[in-house]
Amino acid sequence: MKLFRKKRSFSWFIDKLLNLFLISCGLVVLWGGIQVTCIATFRIPSDSMEPALLVGDNILVNKWVMGARVFNVWDAAEGKAVKISRLPGLGKIRRNDVLVFNFPYPAQWDSIGLNLMTYYVKRCIALPGDTLEIRQAHYKVRGCNVPLGNVIFQDGLRCIIGNGKEKDWGIVMRSYPYSELVKWDVMNFGPLYLPAKGDKVEMDPEHVAFYKNVIEWEQKKKLFLRGDTILLNDSMIYTYCFKENYYFVAGDKVMNSQDSRYWGLLPEPLIVGKAARIWKSVDKETDQIRWDRIWKRIE
C-alpha cells in the first residue's frame, strides 16, 4: 500500500507562528515581572567597592529583602514627583549589606530626587535609629562592636591623610553637612543620628543642618533658619516627625568613593535592593571572563 504524506496547510504554519509569538511574549512578560518584583542586574563601572566588587562585575540584586518598589515609572522618567510604595519584604537590611540605590541628588546637591538612570552601589554602615560617628577614618555605631566597612582601606585613608598626601590622591576632606555650625570631615564625623520612620526630633540650628534636605524632600517645602527661628515655608516649627527611614552608606575603597560622607542620608524609598551575587565578571583590560568570580556571593 502506498502511503501519502498529508500536506500541511498554510493555516497550520500560521498557527505555529502565532504559538511561538505568544510563547515569546509570555517569556518576555515573565522576565519583566521577575526584574520588577524579584531580581535586577547591574554592571559595576567603578572601583569604589573594591575588593568586594571589581570593575566589570555584573551583579544580581535581591529585591525580596525589602520588597520590590512600586511607582509610576513613566512619571519618574519624566522627572515628576512619584509616590513609592513596596511589596511585602521577606527580610531586612543589616549593617555591612551591600545595597544598590538611585543616587539621591540627580539635579542639584541640596535637592533629593529620584533618577532612574543613575544607580550607586555602596555598603550599609548605619541603619535607621543608629547614631554614627567616624573617628580617625573608622566607622562607629553606638552599641555595635562589629567592624563596619573595609577596615584595611580605612587604615589606609588615615595613613594618607596623616602623611599629608590627601591632595595627591584627590581626596576631598570636607564632608556633609557643609555647615559653619558643624565642621566635620572624612576623618572625624558625627555623631549623627539616622532617623527612623516616626522619630520626632527637636528642631534647632544643628538639626536644620543635619536634616534640611530630607525634610524638604518629605514635605515638598523649604526649610529656613532665621536666627533661632525655624520656618517650614512660612510656618514656625519646633519639632519634626520623620516620614521615612534613612541609612548611611559608604564605599569600601574610602579614598575613592562618593558616598554618605559627602552627600548625607539615603532615604529608604530610593533603595532598589541588596546585592547578592556576581553572575558574570569581565576584565576591562583584557576582555577576559574572570571565571573565579562567577556566582560569587557578595559579602
KELUMFI-409041 format. One line per field, with one value per residue: residue number from 1; x, y, z of N, C-alpha, C in turn. Coordinates in steps of 0.02 Angstrom, whole numbers, plus 50000, padded with zeros to 5 digits. Example, Ala and Ser with C-alpha at 12.3 -4.5 7.8 and 13.67 -1.06 7.14 Angstrom:
i = (1;2)
n.px = (50660;50642)
n.py = (49716;49888)
n.pz = (50390;50354)
ca.px = (50615;50684)
ca.py = (49775;49947)
ca.pz = (50390;50357)
c.px = (50660;50645)
c.py = (49835;50002)
c.pz = (50390;50394)
// end
This chain:
i = (1;2;3;4;5;6;7;8;9;10;11;12;13;14;15;16;17;18;19;20;21;22;23;24;25;26;27;28;29;30;31;32;33;34;35;36;37;38;39;40;41;42;43;44;45;46;47;48;49;50;51;52;53;54;55;56;57;58;59;60;61;62;63;64;65;66;67;68;69;70;71;72;73;74;75;76;77;78;79;80;81;82;83;84;85;86;87;88;89;90;91;92;93;94;95;96;97;98;99;100;101;102;103;104;105;106;107;108;109;110;111;112;113;114;115;116;117;118;119;120;121;122;123;124;125;126;127;128;129;130;131;132;133;134;135;136;137;138;139;140;141;142;143;144;145;146;147;148;149;150;151;152;153;154;155;156;157;158;159;160;161;162;163;164;165;166;167;168;169;170;171;172;173;174;175;176;177;178;179;180;181;182;183;184;185;186;187;188;189;190;191;192;193;194;195;196;197;198;199;200;201;202;203;204;205;206;207;208;209;210;211;212;213;214;215;216;217;218;219;220;221;222;223;224;225;226;227;228;229;230;231;232;233;234;235;236;237;238;239;240;241;242;243;244;245;246;247;248;249;250;251;252;253;254;255;256;257;258;259;260;261;262;263;264;265;266;267;268;269;270;271;272;273;274;275;276;277;278;279;280;281;282;283;284;285;286;287;288;289;290;291;292;293;294;295;296;297;298;299)
n.px = (50043;50031;50086;50033;50097;50022;49982;50034;49937;49925;49867;49906;50043;50030;49965;50067;50167;50099;50084;50219;50249;50164;50216;50345;50312;50255;50367;50445;50363;50362;50499;50512;50425;50494;50609;50553;50493;50573;50719;50859;50980;51145;51288;51455;51535;51643;51784;51751;51701;51796;51890;51779;51689;51728;51777;51681;51616;51460;51310;51184;51036;50944;50778;50684;50715;50687;50569;50496;50495;50356;50295;50250;50325;50335;50304;50411;50519;50501;50540;50450;50374;50349;50250;50316;50293;50302;50307;50268;50407;50536;50633;50761;50866;51036;51176;51327;51279;51277;51213;51107;51055;50958;51045;51036;51037;50998;50994;51034;51140;51072;50946;50845;50800;50723;50811;50802;50903;51025;51121;51192;51310;51341;51405;51305;51319;51260;51101;50923;50886;51010;51157;51288;51465;51622;51783;51949;51947;51879;51725;51597;51463;51352;51337;51363;51480;51537;51652;51641;51618;51765;51900;52037;52058;52012;52111;52212;52169;52181;52321;52362;52309;52368;52500;52495;52458;52338;52297;52371;52304;52183;52084;51943;51925;51826;51661;51488;51380;51418;51418;51439;51411;51436;51579;51632;51736;51806;51884;51847;51690;51522;51441;51301;51130;51030;50878;50728;50572;50438;50509;50535;50610;50683;50687;50827;50965;51075;51010;50937;51042;51083;50967;50899;50890;50821;50702;50646;50629;50535;50427;50405;50426;50511;50643;50690;50812;50805;50892;50863;50746;50647;50581;50459;50423;50315;50283;50313;50413;50442;50470;50502;50430;50483;50448;50501;50623;50802;50969;51148;51276;51425;51570;51683;51816;51876;51951;51916;51774;51613;51503;51392;51464;51489;51368;51263;51112;51030;50876;50754;50655;50729;50809;50850;50879;50964;51129;51173;51240;51379;51354;51417;51581;51694;51855;51905;52021;52072;51965;51933;51844;51821;51831;51839;51760;51629;51465;51495;51468;51416;51494)
n.py = (49941;50109;50250;50414;50570;50685;50846;50998;51132;51308;51376;51299;51329;51464;51452;51390;51489;51590;51531;51521;51656;51698;51623;51679;51811;51785;51739;51855;51941;51869;51874;52012;52031;51962;52041;52159;52124;52032;52010;52107;52162;52229;52319;52343;52496;52566;52579;52593;52503;52406;52280;52198;52212;52220;52323;52289;52179;52095;52104;52022;52084;52071;52094;52049;52059;52188;52208;52233;52389;52494;52604;52745;52726;52798;52931;52952;52941;53055;53148;53188;53206;53060;52938;52815;52650;52487;52310;52173;52133;52005;52002;52098;52243;52239;52299;52319;52253;52253;52377;52425;52574;52717;52863;52997;53133;53196;53315;53437;53479;53506;53454;53321;53184;53068;52977;52880;52837;52837;52740;52685;52584;52536;52504;52467;52559;52615;52602;52647;52734;52717;52790;52869;52884;52944;52908;52946;52901;52780;52691;52703;52639;52674;52558;52450;52327;52269;52265;52391;52415;52420;52392;52390;52478;52592;52611;52638;52760;52842;52840;52901;53032;53066;53077;53188;53174;53186;53271;53223;53105;53152;53171;53235;53328;53396;53370;53313;53402;53520;53644;53793;53778;53647;53573;53452;53317;53192;53115;53136;53134;53169;53148;53079;53060;52935;52951;52858;52800;52891;52943;53081;53238;53376;53537;53628;53740;53653;53532;53576;53591;53456;53387;53458;53436;53311;53337;53438;53363;53267;53348;53431;53567;53719;53736;53850;53943;54069;54164;54107;54053;53934;53895;53814;53832;53961;53934;53921;53796;53680;53551;53399;53263;53118;53045;52939;52803;52811;52789;52762;52754;52686;52676;52537;52562;52686;52799;52835;52861;52918;52952;52933;53008;53124;53166;53138;53076;52924;52899;52774;52740;52754;52645;52503;52366;52225;52185;52027;51916;51889;51870;51871;51915;52022;52060;52222;52266;52160;52098;51971;51836;51828;51688;51641;51724;51703;51680;51712;51747;51902;51990)
n.pz = (50000;49958;50042;50075;50117;50220;50166;50237;50285;50245;50350;50457;50473;50506;50629;50704;50701;50769;50895;50934;50940;51045;51149;51156;51191;51315;51386;51385;51460;51579;51616;51629;51736;51836;51844;51893;52016;52086;52057;51999;51878;51873;51812;51870;51869;51923;52039;52173;52264;52281;52372;52360;52253;52083;51943;51801;51852;51852;51933;52033;52104;52248;52270;52356;52490;52549;52487;52329;52240;52199;52083;51978;51835;51715;51749;51836;51747;51676;51764;51860;52024;52119;52205;52304;52342;52425;52390;52501;52606;52629;52723;52805;52796;52845;52941;52850;52738;52559;52457;52320;52245;52193;52151;52265;52228;52092;52018;52086;52226;52344;52340;52351;52247;52128;52014;51878;51798;51860;51961;52114;52203;52364;52531;52672;52815;52929;53010;53011;53159;53215;53290;53218;53204;53139;53172;53164;53033;53043;53049;53170;53262;53388;53518;53437;53403;53295;53158;53034;52862;52754;52843;52820;52712;52775;52871;52780;52724;52836;52852;52733;52746;52866;52826;52750;52615;52550;52444;52337;52313;52276;52371;52447;52589;52665;52726;52726;52839;52771;52842;52937;53068;53095;53080;53006;52941;52827;52908;53041;53100;53141;53306;53216;53206;53134;53064;53100;53032;53097;53203;53312;53318;53406;53338;53301;53265;53230;53197;53089;52997;52986;52939;52842;52699;52689;52756;52676;52561;52604;52638;52531;52540;52585;52703;52825;52917;53029;53121;53279;53245;53162;53008;52910;52753;52777;52906;53079;53157;53289;53321;53229;53140;53066;52907;52838;52832;52857;52794;52811;52697;52622;52516;52501;52464;52529;52500;52375;52346;52319;52433;52577;52667;52601;52540;52626;52704;52654;52585;52619;52516;52398;52385;52292;52315;52392;52352;52291;52221;52107;51940;51820;51763;51689;51639;51615;51554;51478;51420;51457;51533;51707;51780;51910;51983;51951;52001;52130;52300;52367;52490)
ca.px = (50000;50071;50063;50041;50105;49971;50010;50017;49905;49951;49841;49946;50103;50009;49952;50131;50199;50062;50102;50287;50246;50133;50265;50397;50283;50248;50433;50465;50324;50386;50564;50499;50396;50547;50652;50518;50473;50618;50790;50881;51051;51182;51360;51495;51576;51698;51821;51737;51685;51849;51895;51718;51664;51777;51751;51666;51571;51388;51283;51112;51011;50886;50726;50638;50733;50647;50507;50506;50463;50301;50284;50236;50390;50332;50311;50480;50563;50493;50564;50396;50374;50309;50241;50347;50273;50338;50276;50293;50476;50547;50690;50777;50935;51080;51240;51376;51249;51292;51149;51102;51005;50960;51082;50984;51042;51006;50996;51075;51164;51029;50878;50839;50752;50729;50837;50801;50961;51088;51121;51254;51315;51382;51393;51265;51358;51216;51030;50878;50889;51080;51197;51350;51523;51684;51839;52011;51927;51843;51654;51575;51392;51344;51307;51383;51552;51557;51686;51596;51655;51830;51944;52104;52059;52005;52179;52249;52149;52211;52392;52369;52296;52419;52562;52482;52457;52269;52290;52398;52254;52121;52035;51910;51920;51764;51607;51420;51329;51445;51389;51485;51394;51460;51638;51654;51772;51802;51920;51809;51623;51469;51389;51243;51076;50995;50807;50683;50504;50402;50551;50524;50669;50676;50720;50873;51008;51113;50965;50922;51099;51083;50908;50865;50875;50771;50638;50619;50607;50474;50372;50399;50426;50577;50658;50731;50836;50807;50915;50845;50679;50648;50520;50444;50388;50304;50258;50365;50410;50484;50489;50485;50420;50505;50401;50538;50685;50862;51028;51213;51310;51493;51610;51738;51878;51854;51988;51889;51703;51565;51453;51355;51509;51487;51301;51216;51068;50998;50806;50737;50621;50775;50847;50825;50883;51029;51172;51177;51292;51408;51335;51467;51634;51737;51911;51901;52085;52087;51902;51929;51798;51852;51791;51840;51711;51562;51418;51524;51424;51441;51497)
ca.py = (50000;50170;50300;50483;50617;50738;50912;51045;51190;51374;51394;51263;51370;51524;51433;51378;51554;51625;51500;51542;51727;51703;51597;51729;51866;51762;51737;51924;51966;51834;51902;52079;52026;51942;52100;52210;52103;51985;52023;52153;52154;52291;52311;52387;52537;52600;52539;52618;52447;52356;52222;52158;52216;52246;52350;52235;52131;52103;52079;52012;52122;52039;52142;52018;52076;52245;52211;52272;52455;52504;52675;52762;52731;52849;52996;52957;52951;53125;53192;53209;53176;52999;52904;52749;52601;52424;52246;52146;52108;51941;52008;52166;52263;52237;52334;52286;52231;52295;52400;52462;52625;52776;52918;53042;53203;53193;53380;53483;53448;53519;53434;53248;53163;53001;52975;52810;52822;52839;52693;52677;52525;52551;52461;52498;52567;52629;52589;52693;52728;52715;52851;52855;52928;52924;52929;52927;52868;52718;52699;52678;52646;52663;52494;52398;52312;52236;52310;52416;52433;52389;52422;52398;52540;52647;52622;52669;52830;52876;52849;52951;53098;53079;53095;53247;53156;53183;53305;53178;53055;53185;53160;53295;53319;53424;53321;53331;53439;53582;53699;53825;53754;53578;53568;53383;53296;53120;53082;53142;53149;53149;53098;53093;53012;52915;52947;52803;52824;52905;52977;53153;53274;53447;53575;53680;53754;53595;53485;53603;53573;53383;53357;53504;53406;53259;53367;53471;53309;53237;53396;53472;53636;53744;53745;53910;53961;54141;54171;54045;54035;53886;53901;53769;53884;54019;53911;53904;53728;53669;53481;53369;53190;53093;53001;52884;52778;52837;52746;52791;52705;52707;52630;52504;52597;52750;52855;52849;52843;52972;52917;52972;53056;53186;53190;53132;53020;52890;52881;52704;52730;52754;52582;52451;52303;52202;52149;51959;51876;51908;51818;51874;51964;52029;52105;52276;52274;52105;52070;51901;51821;51807;51630;51631;51768;51684;51658;51726;51784;51969;51997)
ca.pz = (50000;49954;50090;50054;50173;50219;50158;50290;50256;50263;50416;50508;50485;50542;50699;50736;50711;50822;50959;50950;50959;51111;51198;51163;51229;51384;51417;51396;51516;51640;51634;51653;51803;51882;51853;51932;52083;52120;52050;51946;51862;51863;51800;51912;51824;51957;52089;52240;52310;52283;52328;52359;52185;52036;51880;51755;51884;51840;51996;52044;52162;52278;52290;52405;52559;52570;52447;52268;52238;52152;52071;51909;51801;51663;51782;51862;51690;51655;51818;51905;52090;52120;52269;52302;52394;52417;52403;52565;52605;52662;52769;52822;52783;52903;52932;52807;52675;52501;52431;52258;52255;52150;52181;52290;52206;52019;51985;52124;52288;52402;52323;52342;52196;52100;51946;51859;51756;51899;52016;52151;52246;52423;52589;52725;52875;52986;52998;53045;53231;53237;53295;53183;53208;53107;53214;53132;52970;53057;53063;53234;53279;53460;53536;53389;53407;53233;53111;52981;52802;52745;52893;52792;52675;52823;52896;52726;52720;52894;52838;52679;52773;52917;52792;52710;52544;52526;52379;52286;52299;52256;52424;52474;52661;52693;52721;52744;52801;52743;52881;52984;53135;53103;53038;53002;52882;52817;52962;53103;53076;53189;53298;53175;53216;53073;53083;53081;53020;53159;53252;53319;53343;53417;53285;53321;53208;53209;53164;53022;52955;52976;52909;52797;52634;52692;52775;52617;52515;52630;52643;52469;52562;52602;52774;52834;52984;53037;53191;53314;53222;53107;52969;52855;52715;52820;52971;53128;53184;53348;53317;53164;53141;53001;52872;52807;52862;52824;52801;52795;52655;52604;52476;52537;52447;52557;52471;52309;52347;52329;52473;52627;52700;52562;52522;52682;52719;52599;52600;52604;52452;52341;52384;52247;52350;52418;52304;52317;52190;52043;51891;51766;51776;51631;51650;51567;51519;51432;51395;51476;51588;51770;51798;51982;52015;51930;52054;52196;52346;52384;52563)
c.px = (50045;50042;50078;50046;50055;50004;49987;49992;49939;49929;49879;50009;50087;49998;50018;50168;50166;50079;50172;50288;50217;50180;50320;50373;50276;50314;50458;50429;50347;50452;50556;50471;50447;50592;50619;50509;50525;50691;50802;50955;51083;51255;51399;51542;51638;51729;51805;51719;51737;51870;51832;51689;51715;51742;51741;51625;51499;51353;51207;51091;50946;50836;50679;50652;50689;50578;50518;50467;50409;50290;50271;50302;50390;50339;50382;50529;50559;50514;50510;50402;50327;50304;50269;50322;50309;50291;50303;50364;50482;50605;50700;50851;50974;51143;51289;51345;51269;51226;51158;51044;51011;50998;51033;50983;51052;51016;51042;51086;51121;50958;50875;50786;50766;50752;50844;50863;51027;51081;51190;51251;51364;51364;51354;51308;51314;51143;50987;50878;50960;51107;51267;51403;51578;51740;51904;51997;51888;51771;51637;51500;51384;51307;51323;51458;51578;51595;51640;51637;51721;51882;52014;52109;52049;52072;52221;52233;52181;52286;52403;52361;52348;52485;52554;52478;52386;52260;52318;52348;52188;52066;52008;51898;51853;51706;51539;51419;51352;51415;51442;51472;51424;51518;51667;51698;51772;51842;51881;51741;51572;51484;51328;51191;51041;50921;50773;50613;50467;50443;50535;50587;50650;50715;50762;50920;51049;51070;50941;50979;51098;51028;50871;50844;50819;50703;50606;50595;50541;50415;50358;50391;50498;50584;50707;50752;50844;50826;50904;50776;50685;50580;50517;50396;50377;50277;50316;50356;50460;50508;50473;50481;50435;50455;50435;50597;50745;50923;51091;51252;51379;51526;51665;51804;51868;51892;51962;51815;51661;51506;51424;51400;51505;51417;51247;51173;51037;50927;50791;50701;50668;50815;50812;50824;50954;51066;51186;51236;51318;51390;51381;51519;51682;51792;51911;51964;52095;52025;51895;51880;51837;51811;51788;51789;51638;51523;51448;51475;51456;51436;51533)
c.py = (50062;50222;50369;50528;50673;50807;50959;51109;51255;51394;51359;51302;51434;51509;51423;51444;51593;51597;51520;51615;51735;51678;51648;51788;51848;51761;51808;51953;51935;51864;51973;52078;52007;52002;52151;52188;52062;52005;52076;52141;52222;52274;52363;52428;52568;52555;52556;52563;52392;52342;52180;52155;52249;52277;52292;52178;52147;52068;52069;52047;52091;52093;52114;52041;52132;52246;52256;52338;52457;52579;52685;52775;52788;52919;53006;52972;53024;53175;53217;53175;53115;52973;52833;52707;52536;52364;52220;52117;52043;51943;52080;52179;52262;52278;52289;52252;52279;52312;52433;52512;52679;52832;52973;53113;53207;53261;53429;53455;53462;53497;53360;53233;53093;53005;52902;52789;52819;52794;52690;52610;52542;52503;52500;52499;52576;52625;52644;52681;52725;52785;52835;52907;52900;52952;52901;52880;52803;52732;52666;52690;52629;52598;52437;52388;52277;52285;52328;52439;52396;52424;52434;52464;52601;52663;52657;52743;52870;52889;52902;53021;53117;53100;53156;53235;53157;53217;53261;53125;53085;53177;53228;53284;53341;53375;53353;53351;53507;53644;53728;53803;53685;53568;53498;53373;53220;53081;53081;53173;53127;53171;53124;53039;52999;52907;52883;52833;52832;52939;53052;53184;53347;53485;53631;53691;53694;53545;53511;53585;53499;53360;53401;53471;53354;53287;53402;53419;53278;53285;53434;53546;53655;53755;53802;53916;54036;54157;54105;54020;53989;53885;53846;53806;53944;54000;53895;53832;53721;53596;53456;53293;53162;53042;52938;52861;52803;52795;52787;52737;52732;52654;52598;52539;52670;52810;52874;52829;52905;52942;52963;53020;53124;53211;53174;53069;52991;52872;52809;52696;52728;52690;52531;52384;52287;52165;52079;51920;51908;51853;51816;51926;51964;52080;52159;52283;52221;52077;51996;51892;51799;51749;51619;51675;51750;51653;51667;51766;51849;51978;52061)
c.pz = (50000;50001;50064;50116;50166;50214;50213;50259;50280;50333;50472;50525;50524;50616;50737;50751;50767;50890;50982;50974;51029;51165;51211;51204;51303;51421;51432;51456;51581;51663;51660;51723;51855;51897;51899;52005;52121;52117;51996;51935;51850;51850;51840;51868;51856;52010;52161;52290;52308;52356;52324;52289;52141;51975;51831;51786;51865;51898;51992;52108;52185;52302;52343;52476;52586;52539;52387;52270;52185;52145;51997;51872;51750;51693;51807;51805;51665;51708;51864;51972;52089;52191;52262;52359;52380;52426;52470;52558;52644;52711;52788;52807;52849;52888;52894;52746;52619;52466;52362;52265;52201;52185;52201;52262;52130;51986;52020;52194;52349;52390;52306;52289;52172;52028;51925;51819;51795;51960;52048;52188;52302;52479;52642;52789;52936;52963;53030;53120;53259;53246;53271;53199;53163;53149;53184;53072;52981;53076;53130;53241;53352;53474;53489;53391;53345;53189;53053;52921;52798;52789;52865;52753;52721;52855;52844;52719;52777;52882;52784;52706;52826;52887;52747;52635;52514;52457;52323;52266;52276;52308;52448;52548;52689;52680;52736;52818;52774;52776;52927;53055;53149;53055;53040;52940;52878;52869;53027;53087;53129;53260;53258;53187;53150;53090;53058;53073;53086;53212;53252;53348;53356;53364;53315;53262;53184;53172;53097;52975;52938;52928;52859;52732;52637;52713;52714;52566;52539;52624;52578;52487;52580;52677;52782;52907;52986;53109;53226;53294;53161;53073;52916;52810;52760;52889;53017;53151;53241;53352;53246;53172;53071;52972;52843;52850;52822;52843;52786;52757;52635;52560;52518;52525;52465;52529;52402;52306;52362;52367;52526;52666;52666;52548;52573;52682;52656;52619;52578;52537;52391;52336;52339;52283;52371;52364;52331;52288;52126;51993;51831;51783;51717;51647;51595;51525;51465;51397;51409;51534;51649;51797;51873;52019;51997;51989;52124;52238;52365;52460;52582)
// end
